Amino acid sequence: MKKAIEAIRKFNKERDWDKFHTPASLARSIAIEAGELLECFQWSEEYDREAVLDELADVLDYCLIMADKLDVDVEEVVLRKLEKNKLKYPVAKAKGKALKYDKL
């Protein structure tokens, strides 16, 4: 991830875009790009893989910028949240079920 984050920092610095990347603006951008990713599946289960990968990259790009802005170790927060989810979704109750934790 370090290589990707460094490349994103360089890209944004060259364009003087850093000033636009507030946490609120990044959160909005993540939601917008997630909507564009969802649009790839709007009318069918079939999809254009390249279009999906491009939109996924946009979502991840904004997520990485936000993590960088907030001085967050991405691996650490993902693993920490996974531990919380293990408590909310114990295997014995959640296995094979697509229910929210409060419905298990």
Backbone as XML, in Angstrom:
<?xml version="1.0"?>
<chain id="A" units="angstrom">
  <residue number="1" name="MET">
    <atom name="N" x="0.814" y="-1.201" z="0.000"/>
    <atom name="CA" x="0.000" y="0.000" z="0.000"/>
    <atom name="C" x="0.858" y="1.265" z="0.000"/>
  </residue>
  <residue number="2" name="LYS">
    <atom name="N" x="2.058" y="1.165" z="0.534"/>
    <atom name="CA" x="2.916" y="2.349" z="0.590"/>
    <atom name="C" x="3.193" y="2.905" z="-0.797"/>
  </residue>
  <residue number="3" name="LYS">
    <atom name="N" x="3.422" y="2.018" z="-1.749"/>
    <atom name="CA" x="3.686" y="2.455" z="-3.121"/>
    <atom name="C" x="2.480" y="3.190" z="-3.700"/>
  </residue>
  <residue number="4" name="ALA">
    <atom name="N" x="1.300" y="2.659" z="-3.469"/>
    <atom name="CA" x="0.074" y="3.287" z="-3.969"/>
    <atom name="C" x="-0.147" y="4.643" z="-3.314"/>
  </residue>
  <residue number="5" name="ILE">
    <atom name="N" x="0.031" y="4.719" z="-2.008"/>
    <atom name="CA" x="-0.182" y="5.983" z="-1.301"/>
    <atom name="C" x="0.818" y="7.038" z="-1.771"/>
  </residue>
  <residue number="6" name="GLU">
    <atom name="N" x="2.070" y="6.654" z="-1.943"/>
    <atom name="CA" x="3.082" y="7.601" z="-2.432"/>
    <atom name="C" x="2.736" y="8.096" z="-3.833"/>
  </residue>
  <residue number="7" name="ALA">
    <atom name="N" x="2.273" y="7.199" z="-4.697"/>
    <atom name="CA" x="1.889" y="7.584" z="-6.055"/>
    <atom name="C" x="0.699" y="8.540" z="-6.035"/>
  </residue>
  <residue number="8" name="ILE">
    <atom name="N" x="-0.268" y="8.277" z="-5.174"/>
    <atom name="CA" x="-1.438" y="9.160" z="-5.046"/>
    <atom name="C" x="-1.014" y="10.525" z="-4.523"/>
  </residue>
  <residue number="9" name="ARG">
    <atom name="N" x="-0.150" y="10.564" z="-3.512"/>
    <atom name="CA" x="0.345" y="11.839" z="-2.977"/>
    <atom name="C" x="1.019" y="12.660" z="-4.077"/>
  </residue>
  <residue number="10" name="LYS">
    <atom name="N" x="1.872" y="12.007" z="-4.855"/>
    <atom name="CA" x="2.592" y="12.692" z="-5.937"/>
    <atom name="C" x="1.609" y="13.234" z="-6.971"/>
  </residue>
  <residue number="11" name="PHE">
    <atom name="N" x="0.668" y="12.407" z="-7.381"/>
    <atom name="CA" x="-0.346" y="12.797" z="-8.362"/>
    <atom name="C" x="-1.097" y="14.043" z="-7.887"/>
  </residue>
  <residue number="12" name="ASN">
    <atom name="N" x="-1.542" y="14.027" z="-6.634"/>
    <atom name="CA" x="-2.316" y="15.149" z="-6.096"/>
    <atom name="C" x="-1.459" y="16.400" z="-5.902"/>
  </residue>
  <residue number="13" name="LYS">
    <atom name="N" x="-0.223" y="16.222" z="-5.478"/>
    <atom name="CA" x="0.669" y="17.357" z="-5.277"/>
    <atom name="C" x="0.967" y="18.054" z="-6.595"/>
  </residue>
  <residue number="14" name="GLU">
    <atom name="N" x="1.212" y="17.284" z="-7.635"/>
    <atom name="CA" x="1.496" y="17.853" z="-8.956"/>
    <atom name="C" x="0.332" y="18.710" z="-9.459"/>
  </residue>
  <residue number="15" name="ARG">
    <atom name="N" x="-0.857" y="18.383" z="-9.058"/>
    <atom name="CA" x="-2.044" y="19.097" z="-9.517"/>
    <atom name="C" x="-2.567" y="20.117" z="-8.502"/>
  </residue>
  <residue number="16" name="ASP">
    <atom name="N" x="-1.910" y="20.210" z="-7.361"/>
    <atom name="CA" x="-2.309" y="21.111" z="-6.274"/>
    <atom name="C" x="-3.753" y="20.839" z="-5.841"/>
  </residue>
  <residue number="17" name="TRP">
    <atom name="N" x="-4.068" y="19.555" z="-5.693"/>
    <atom name="CA" x="-5.419" y="19.147" z="-5.306"/>
    <atom name="C" x="-5.556" y="18.868" z="-3.821"/>
  </residue>
  <residue number="18" name="ASP">
    <atom name="N" x="-4.445" y="18.821" z="-3.124"/>
    <atom name="CA" x="-4.478" y="18.477" z="-1.703"/>
    <atom name="C" x="-5.429" y="19.382" z="-0.915"/>
  </residue>
  <residue number="19" name="LYS">
    <atom name="N" x="-5.488" y="20.631" z="-1.285"/>
    <atom name="CA" x="-6.331" y="21.592" z="-0.565"/>
    <atom name="C" x="-7.822" y="21.259" z="-0.650"/>
  </residue>
  <residue number="20" name="PHE">
    <atom name="N" x="-8.204" y="20.451" z="-1.617"/>
    <atom name="CA" x="-9.612" y="20.076" z="-1.773"/>
    <atom name="C" x="-9.976" y="18.820" z="-0.975"/>
  </residue>
  <residue number="21" name="HIS">
    <atom name="N" x="-8.972" y="18.142" z="-0.453"/>
    <atom name="CA" x="-9.191" y="16.839" z="0.166"/>
    <atom name="C" x="-9.401" y="16.922" z="1.674"/>
  </residue>
  <residue number="22" name="THR">
    <atom name="N" x="-10.509" y="17.520" z="2.049"/>
    <atom name="CA" x="-10.902" y="17.523" z="3.457"/>
    <atom name="C" x="-11.595" y="16.200" z="3.747"/>
  </residue>
  <residue number="23" name="PRO">
    <atom name="N" x="-11.641" y="15.782" z="5.007"/>
    <atom name="CA" x="-12.351" y="14.528" z="5.302"/>
    <atom name="C" x="-13.794" y="14.527" z="4.780"/>
  </residue>
  <residue number="24" name="ALA">
    <atom name="N" x="-14.491" y="15.638" z="4.919"/>
    <atom name="CA" x="-15.883" y="15.694" z="4.437"/>
    <atom name="C" x="-15.947" y="15.556" z="2.918"/>
  </residue>
  <residue number="25" name="SER">
    <atom name="N" x="-15.067" y="16.244" z="2.204"/>
    <atom name="CA" x="-15.054" y="16.145" z="0.743"/>
    <atom name="C" x="-14.682" y="14.738" z="0.293"/>
  </residue>
  <residue number="26" name="LEU">
    <atom name="N" x="-13.757" y="14.130" z="0.997"/>
    <atom name="CA" x="-13.364" y="12.761" z="0.654"/>
    <atom name="C" x="-14.487" y="11.775" z="0.926"/>
  </residue>
  <residue number="27" name="ALA">
    <atom name="N" x="-15.206" y="11.955" z="2.017"/>
    <atom name="CA" x="-16.350" y="11.077" z="2.310"/>
    <atom name="C" x="-17.398" y="11.195" z="1.207"/>
  </residue>
  <residue number="28" name="ARG">
    <atom name="N" x="-17.664" y="12.423" z="0.761"/>
    <atom name="CA" x="-18.619" y="12.615" z="-0.336"/>
    <atom name="C" x="-18.112" y="11.940" z="-1.610"/>
  </residue>
  <residue number="29" name="SER">
    <atom name="N" x="-16.827" y="12.094" z="-1.882"/>
    <atom name="CA" x="-16.245" y="11.498" z="-3.088"/>
    <atom name="C" x="-16.309" y="9.980" z="-3.050"/>
  </residue>
  <residue number="30" name="ILE">
    <atom name="N" x="-16.082" y="9.396" z="-1.886"/>
    <atom name="CA" x="-16.193" y="7.934" z="-1.743"/>
    <atom name="C" x="-17.616" y="7.494" z="-2.072"/>
  </residue>
  <residue number="31" name="ALA">
    <atom name="N" x="-18.596" y="8.205" z="-1.539"/>
    <atom name="CA" x="-20.002" y="7.843" z="-1.799"/>
    <atom name="C" x="-20.351" y="8.002" z="-3.279"/>
  </residue>
  <residue number="32" name="ILE">
    <atom name="N" x="-19.876" y="9.068" z="-3.889"/>
    <atom name="CA" x="-20.148" y="9.306" z="-5.316"/>
    <atom name="C" x="-19.539" y="8.195" z="-6.157"/>
  </residue>
  <residue number="33" name="GLU">
    <atom name="N" x="-18.278" y="7.878" z="-5.892"/>
    <atom name="CA" x="-17.611" y="6.833" z="-6.666"/>
    <atom name="C" x="-18.227" y="5.457" z="-6.403"/>
  </residue>
  <residue number="34" name="ALA">
    <atom name="N" x="-18.672" y="5.217" z="-5.184"/>
    <atom name="CA" x="-19.356" y="3.951" z="-4.888"/>
    <atom name="C" x="-20.649" y="3.860" z="-5.697"/>
  </residue>
  <residue number="35" name="GLY">
    <atom name="N" x="-21.329" y="4.979" z="-5.869"/>
    <atom name="CA" x="-22.520" y="5.008" z="-6.706"/>
    <atom name="C" x="-22.194" y="4.684" z="-8.159"/>
  </residue>
  <residue number="36" name="GLU">
    <atom name="N" x="-21.073" y="5.196" z="-8.633"/>
    <atom name="CA" x="-20.658" y="4.892" z="-10.003"/>
    <atom name="C" x="-20.285" y="3.421" z="-10.149"/>
  </residue>
  <residue number="37" name="LEU">
    <atom name="N" x="-19.708" y="2.844" z="-9.113"/>
    <atom name="CA" x="-19.427" y="1.408" z="-9.117"/>
    <atom name="C" x="-20.734" y="0.623" z="-9.174"/>
  </residue>
  <residue number="38" name="LEU">
    <atom name="N" x="-21.700" y="1.016" z="-8.378"/>
    <atom name="CA" x="-23.002" y="0.357" z="-8.371"/>
    <atom name="C" x="-23.696" y="0.479" z="-9.725"/>
  </residue>
  <residue number="39" name="GLU">
    <atom name="N" x="-23.493" y="1.594" z="-10.379"/>
    <atom name="CA" x="-24.107" y="1.816" z="-11.690"/>
    <atom name="C" x="-23.672" y="0.753" z="-12.711"/>
  </residue>
  <residue number="40" name="CYS">
    <atom name="N" x="-22.478" y="0.216" z="-12.535"/>
    <atom name="CA" x="-21.997" y="-0.844" z="-13.437"/>
    <atom name="C" x="-22.897" y="-2.084" z="-13.399"/>
  </residue>
  <residue number="41" name="PHE">
    <atom name="N" x="-23.684" y="-2.218" z="-12.345"/>
    <atom name="CA" x="-24.559" y="-3.379" z="-12.160"/>
    <atom name="C" x="-26.048" y="-2.996" z="-12.189"/>
  </residue>
  <residue number="42" name="GLN">
    <atom name="N" x="-26.338" y="-1.800" z="-12.668"/>
    <atom name="CA" x="-27.691" y="-1.258" z="-12.541"/>
    <atom name="C" x="-28.783" y="-2.121" z="-13.150"/>
  </residue>
  <residue number="43" name="TRP">
    <atom name="N" x="-28.609" y="-2.641" z="-14.326"/>
    <atom name="CA" x="-29.708" y="-3.315" z="-15.007"/>
    <atom name="C" x="-29.477" y="-4.800" z="-15.224"/>
  </residue>
  <residue number="44" name="SER">
    <atom name="N" x="-28.352" y="-5.306" z="-14.758"/>
    <atom name="CA" x="-28.047" y="-6.702" z="-15.049"/>
    <atom name="C" x="-26.995" y="-7.230" z="-14.086"/>
  </residue>
  <residue number="45" name="GLU">
    <atom name="N" x="-26.952" y="-8.526" z="-13.954"/>
    <atom name="CA" x="-25.888" y="-9.165" z="-13.188"/>
    <atom name="C" x="-24.606" y="-9.235" z="-14.017"/>
  </residue>
  <residue number="46" name="GLU">
    <atom name="N" x="-24.732" y="-9.031" z="-15.324"/>
    <atom name="CA" x="-23.559" y="-8.992" z="-16.194"/>
    <atom name="C" x="-22.907" y="-7.625" z="-16.052"/>
  </residue>
  <residue number="47" name="TYR">
    <atom name="N" x="-21.604" y="-7.576" z="-16.274"/>
    <atom name="CA" x="-20.903" y="-6.310" z="-16.116"/>
    <atom name="C" x="-19.640" y="-6.269" z="-16.967"/>
  </residue>
  <residue number="48" name="ASP">
    <atom name="N" x="-19.185" y="-5.065" z="-17.204"/>
    <atom name="CA" x="-17.937" y="-4.814" z="-17.913"/>
    <atom name="C" x="-16.824" y="-4.793" z="-16.865"/>
  </residue>
  <residue number="49" name="ARG">
    <atom name="N" x="-15.995" y="-5.811" z="-16.869"/>
    <atom name="CA" x="-14.956" y="-5.956" z="-15.845"/>
    <atom name="C" x="-14.045" y="-4.730" z="-15.765"/>
  </residue>
  <residue number="50" name="GLU">
    <atom name="N" x="-13.620" y="-4.200" z="-16.897"/>
    <atom name="CA" x="-12.724" y="-3.031" z="-16.887"/>
    <atom name="C" x="-13.396" y="-1.827" z="-16.261"/>
  </residue>
  <residue number="51" name="ALA">
    <atom name="N" x="-14.662" y="-1.612" z="-16.563"/>
    <atom name="CA" x="-15.394" y="-0.485" z="-15.970"/>
    <atom name="C" x="-15.513" y="-0.668" z="-14.461"/>
  </residue>
  <residue number="52" name="VAL">
    <atom name="N" x="-15.793" y="-1.890" z="-14.031"/>
    <atom name="CA" x="-15.899" y="-2.181" z="-12.595"/>
    <atom name="C" x="-14.557" y="-1.928" z="-11.909"/>
  </residue>
  <residue number="53" name="LEU">
    <atom name="N" x="-13.480" y="-2.398" z="-12.512"/>
    <atom name="CA" x="-12.157" y="-2.205" z="-11.918"/>
    <atom name="C" x="-11.779" y="-0.725" z="-11.846"/>
  </residue>
  <residue number="54" name="ASP">
    <atom name="N" x="-12.143" y="0.041" z="-12.874"/>
    <atom name="CA" x="-11.871" y="1.487" z="-12.846"/>
    <atom name="C" x="-12.617" y="2.161" z="-11.706"/>
  </residue>
  <residue number="55" name="GLU">
    <atom name="N" x="-13.896" y="1.831" z="-11.542"/>
    <atom name="CA" x="-14.683" y="2.450" z="-10.474"/>
    <atom name="C" x="-14.218" y="1.983" z="-9.102"/>
  </residue>
  <residue number="56" name="LEU">
    <atom name="N" x="-13.871" y="0.715" z="-8.989"/>
    <atom name="CA" x="-13.330" y="0.200" z="-7.737"/>
    <atom name="C" x="-12.042" y="0.938" z="-7.375"/>
  </residue>
  <residue number="57" name="ALA">
    <atom name="N" x="-11.195" y="1.162" z="-8.375"/>
    <atom name="CA" x="-9.954" y="1.904" z="-8.137"/>
    <atom name="C" x="-10.249" y="3.324" z="-7.663"/>
  </residue>
  <residue number="58" name="ASP">
    <atom name="N" x="-11.258" y="3.964" z="-8.213"/>
    <atom name="CA" x="-11.626" y="5.312" z="-7.765"/>
    <atom name="C" x="-12.069" y="5.309" z="-6.308"/>
  </residue>
  <residue number="59" name="VAL">
    <atom name="N" x="-12.888" y="4.331" z="-5.923"/>
    <atom name="CA" x="-13.329" y="4.221" z="-4.533"/>
    <atom name="C" x="-12.122" y="4.020" z="-3.619"/>
  </residue>
  <residue number="60" name="LEU">
    <atom name="N" x="-11.266" y="3.083" z="-3.984"/>
    <atom name="CA" x="-10.083" y="2.803" z="-3.166"/>
    <atom name="C" x="-9.148" y="3.998" z="-3.091"/>
  </residue>
  <residue number="61" name="ASP">
    <atom name="N" x="-9.003" y="4.703" z="-4.189"/>
    <atom name="CA" x="-8.157" y="5.898" z="-4.232"/>
    <atom name="C" x="-8.610" y="6.911" z="-3.181"/>
  </residue>
  <residue number="62" name="TYR">
    <atom name="N" x="-9.891" y="7.223" z="-3.186"/>
    <atom name="CA" x="-10.407" y="8.182" z="-2.202"/>
    <atom name="C" x="-10.304" y="7.640" z="-0.775"/>
  </residue>
  <residue number="63" name="CYS">
    <atom name="N" x="-10.512" y="6.350" z="-0.603"/>
    <atom name="CA" x="-10.358" y="5.766" z="0.733"/>
    <atom name="C" x="-8.916" y="5.886" z="1.217"/>
  </residue>
  <residue number="64" name="LEU">
    <atom name="N" x="-7.969" y="5.635" z="0.336"/>
    <atom name="CA" x="-6.564" y="5.747" z="0.715"/>
    <atom name="C" x="-6.169" y="7.196" z="1.001"/>
  </residue>
  <residue number="65" name="ILE">
    <atom name="N" x="-6.702" y="8.125" z="0.225"/>
    <atom name="CA" x="-6.422" y="9.541" z="0.498"/>
    <atom name="C" x="-6.969" y="9.916" z="1.870"/>
  </residue>
  <residue number="66" name="MET">
    <atom name="N" x="-8.187" y="9.464" z="2.175"/>
    <atom name="CA" x="-8.769" y="9.781" z="3.480"/>
    <atom name="C" x="-7.940" y="9.172" z="4.607"/>
  </residue>
  <residue number="67" name="ALA">
    <atom name="N" x="-7.553" y="7.934" z="4.449"/>
    <atom name="CA" x="-6.728" y="7.284" z="5.477"/>
    <atom name="C" x="-5.423" y="8.043" z="5.663"/>
  </residue>
  <residue number="68" name="ASP">
    <atom name="N" x="-4.842" y="8.482" z="4.583"/>
    <atom name="CA" x="-3.595" y="9.246" z="4.650"/>
    <atom name="C" x="-3.813" y="10.580" z="5.365"/>
  </residue>
  <residue number="69" name="LYS">
    <atom name="N" x="-4.889" y="11.269" z="5.011"/>
    <atom name="CA" x="-5.221" y="12.554" z="5.641"/>
    <atom name="C" x="-5.442" y="12.400" z="7.143"/>
  </residue>
  <residue number="70" name="LEU">
    <atom name="N" x="-6.065" y="11.292" z="7.532"/>
    <atom name="CA" x="-6.370" y="11.057" z="8.942"/>
    <atom name="C" x="-5.225" y="10.360" z="9.669"/>
  </residue>
  <residue number="71" name="ASP">
    <atom name="N" x="-4.121" y="10.142" z="8.961"/>
    <atom name="CA" x="-2.946" y="9.473" z="9.521"/>
    <atom name="C" x="-3.321" y="8.108" z="10.095"/>
  </residue>
  <residue number="72" name="VAL">
    <atom name="N" x="-3.969" y="7.317" z="9.259"/>
    <atom name="CA" x="-4.490" y="6.012" z="9.653"/>
    <atom name="C" x="-3.697" y="4.916" z="8.948"/>
  </residue>
  <residue number="73" name="ASP">
    <atom name="N" x="-3.344" y="3.892" z="9.686"/>
    <atom name="CA" x="-2.748" y="2.697" z="9.112"/>
    <atom name="C" x="-3.905" y="1.829" z="8.623"/>
  </residue>
  <residue number="74" name="VAL">
    <atom name="N" x="-4.048" y="1.708" z="7.313"/>
    <atom name="CA" x="-5.190" y="1.010" z="6.714"/>
    <atom name="C" x="-5.284" y="-0.428" z="7.210"/>
  </residue>
  <residue number="75" name="GLU">
    <atom name="N" x="-4.184" y="-1.138" z="7.193"/>
    <atom name="CA" x="-4.212" y="-2.530" z="7.643"/>
    <atom name="C" x="-4.667" y="-2.626" z="9.093"/>
  </residue>
  <residue number="76" name="GLU">
    <atom name="N" x="-4.181" y="-1.727" z="9.931"/>
    <atom name="CA" x="-4.546" y="-1.748" z="11.349"/>
    <atom name="C" x="-6.039" y="-1.524" z="11.561"/>
  </residue>
  <residue number="77" name="VAL">
    <atom name="N" x="-6.615" y="-0.521" z="10.886"/>
    <atom name="CA" x="-8.043" y="-0.250" z="11.114"/>
    <atom name="C" x="-8.931" y="-1.342" z="10.524"/>
  </residue>
  <residue number="78" name="VAL">
    <atom name="N" x="-8.510" y="-1.922" z="9.402"/>
    <atom name="CA" x="-9.298" y="-3.003" z="8.808"/>
    <atom name="C" x="-9.285" y="-4.223" z="9.727"/>
  </residue>
  <residue number="79" name="LEU">
    <atom name="N" x="-8.119" y="-4.568" z="10.244"/>
    <atom name="CA" x="-8.031" y="-5.725" z="11.143"/>
    <atom name="C" x="-8.755" y="-5.472" z="12.460"/>
  </residue>
  <residue number="80" name="ARG">
    <atom name="N" x="-8.694" y="-4.241" z="12.964"/>
    <atom name="CA" x="-9.408" y="-3.902" z="14.204"/>
    <atom name="C" x="-10.920" y="-4.030" z="14.002"/>
  </residue>
  <residue number="81" name="LYS">
    <atom name="N" x="-11.404" y="-3.544" z="12.869"/>
    <atom name="CA" x="-12.841" y="-3.642" z="12.587"/>
    <atom name="C" x="-13.255" y="-5.096" z="12.377"/>
  </residue>
  <residue number="82" name="LEU">
    <atom name="N" x="-12.390" y="-5.888" z="11.769"/>
    <atom name="CA" x="-12.685" y="-7.307" z="11.587"/>
    <atom name="C" x="-12.867" y="-7.995" z="12.936"/>
  </residue>
  <residue number="83" name="GLU">
    <atom name="N" x="-12.051" y="-7.634" z="13.917"/>
    <atom name="CA" x="-12.196" y="-8.203" z="15.256"/>
    <atom name="C" x="-13.547" y="-7.819" z="15.869"/>
  </residue>
  <residue number="84" name="LYS">
    <atom name="N" x="-13.959" y="-6.581" z="15.683"/>
    <atom name="CA" x="-15.277" y="-6.153" z="16.177"/>
    <atom name="C" x="-16.387" y="-6.943" z="15.484"/>
  </residue>
  <residue number="85" name="ASN">
    <atom name="N" x="-16.230" y="-7.148" z="14.167"/>
    <atom name="CA" x="-17.248" y="-7.888" z="13.420"/>
    <atom name="C" x="-17.313" y="-9.355" z="13.837"/>
  </residue>
  <residue number="86" name="LYS">
    <atom name="N" x="-16.184" y="-9.914" z="14.237"/>
    <atom name="CA" x="-16.188" y="-11.294" z="14.733"/>
    <atom name="C" x="-17.069" y="-11.416" z="15.971"/>
  </residue>
  <residue number="87" name="LEU">
    <atom name="N" x="-17.073" y="-10.393" z="16.802"/>
    <atom name="CA" x="-17.918" y="-10.400" z="18.000"/>
    <atom name="C" x="-19.393" y="-10.212" z="17.641"/>
  </residue>
  <residue number="88" name="LYS">
    <atom name="N" x="-19.655" y="-9.351" z="16.652"/>
    <atom name="CA" x="-21.035" y="-9.091" z="16.244"/>
    <atom name="C" x="-21.628" y="-10.245" z="15.439"/>
  </residue>
  <residue number="89" name="TYR">
    <atom name="N" x="-20.768" y="-10.967" z="14.738"/>
    <atom name="CA" x="-21.211" y="-12.052" z="13.864"/>
    <atom name="C" x="-20.475" y="-13.353" z="14.196"/>
  </residue>
  <residue number="90" name="PRO">
    <atom name="N" x="-20.766" y="-13.939" z="15.359"/>
    <atom name="CA" x="-20.091" y="-15.196" z="15.701"/>
    <atom name="C" x="-20.470" y="-16.289" z="14.692"/>
  </residue>
  <residue number="91" name="VAL">
    <atom name="N" x="-19.504" y="-17.131" z="14.382"/>
    <atom name="CA" x="-19.707" y="-18.187" z="13.383"/>
    <atom name="C" x="-20.940" y="-19.017" z="13.699"/>
  </residue>
  <residue number="92" name="ALA">
    <atom name="N" x="-21.114" y="-19.386" z="14.957"/>
    <atom name="CA" x="-22.233" y="-20.249" z="15.350"/>
    <atom name="C" x="-23.590" y="-19.649" z="14.990"/>
  </residue>
  <residue number="93" name="LYS">
    <atom name="N" x="-23.698" y="-18.320" z="15.006"/>
    <atom name="CA" x="-24.974" y="-17.675" z="14.696"/>
    <atom name="C" x="-25.057" y="-17.183" z="13.253"/>
  </residue>
  <residue number="94" name="ALA">
    <atom name="N" x="-23.934" y="-16.788" z="12.688"/>
    <atom name="CA" x="-23.967" y="-16.088" z="11.404"/>
    <atom name="C" x="-23.656" y="-16.954" z="10.185"/>
  </residue>
  <residue number="95" name="LYS">
    <atom name="N" x="-23.088" y="-18.117" z="10.389"/>
    <atom name="CA" x="-22.643" y="-18.924" z="9.257"/>
    <atom name="C" x="-23.785" y="-19.213" z="8.282"/>
  </residue>
  <residue number="96" name="GLY">
    <atom name="N" x="-23.570" y="-18.823" z="7.028"/>
    <atom name="CA" x="-24.536" y="-19.085" z="5.969"/>
    <atom name="C" x="-25.745" y="-18.175" z="5.973"/>
  </residue>
  <residue number="97" name="LYS">
    <atom name="N" x="-25.741" y="-17.143" z="6.827"/>
    <atom name="CA" x="-26.886" y="-16.242" z="6.930"/>
    <atom name="C" x="-26.485" y="-14.826" z="6.530"/>
  </residue>
  <residue number="98" name="ALA">
    <atom name="N" x="-27.374" y="-14.166" z="5.837"/>
    <atom name="CA" x="-27.128" y="-12.786" z="5.413"/>
    <atom name="C" x="-27.994" y="-11.833" z="6.232"/>
  </residue>
  <residue number="99" name="LEU">
    <atom name="N" x="-27.931" y="-11.980" z="7.532"/>
    <atom name="CA" x="-28.727" y="-11.150" z="8.424"/>
    <atom name="C" x="-27.840" y="-10.161" z="9.159"/>
  </residue>
  <residue number="100" name="LYS">
    <atom name="N" x="-28.409" y="-9.012" z="9.499"/>
    <atom name="CA" x="-27.695" y="-8.056" z="10.321"/>
    <atom name="C" x="-27.537" y="-8.635" z="11.722"/>
  </residue>
  <residue number="101" name="TYR">
    <atom name="N" x="-26.469" y="-8.240" z="12.411"/>
    <atom name="CA" x="-26.142" y="-8.823" z="13.720"/>
    <atom name="C" x="-27.287" y="-8.772" z="14.714"/>
  </residue>
  <residue number="102" name="ASP">
    <atom name="N" x="-28.114" y="-7.740" z="14.667"/>
    <atom name="CA" x="-29.204" y="-7.630" z="15.623"/>
    <atom name="C" x="-30.399" y="-8.530" z="15.272"/>
  </residue>
  <residue number="103" name="LYS">
    <atom name="N" x="-30.309" y="-9.220" z="14.149"/>
    <atom name="CA" x="-31.381" y="-10.136" z="13.722"/>
    <atom name="C" x="-30.959" y="-11.607" z="13.835"/>
  </residue>
  <residue number="104" name="LEU">
    <atom name="N" x="-29.729" y="-11.846" z="14.277"/>
    <atom name="CA" x="-29.242" y="-13.234" z="14.387"/>
    <atom name="C" x="-29.863" y="-13.931" z="15.591"/>
  </residue>
</chain>
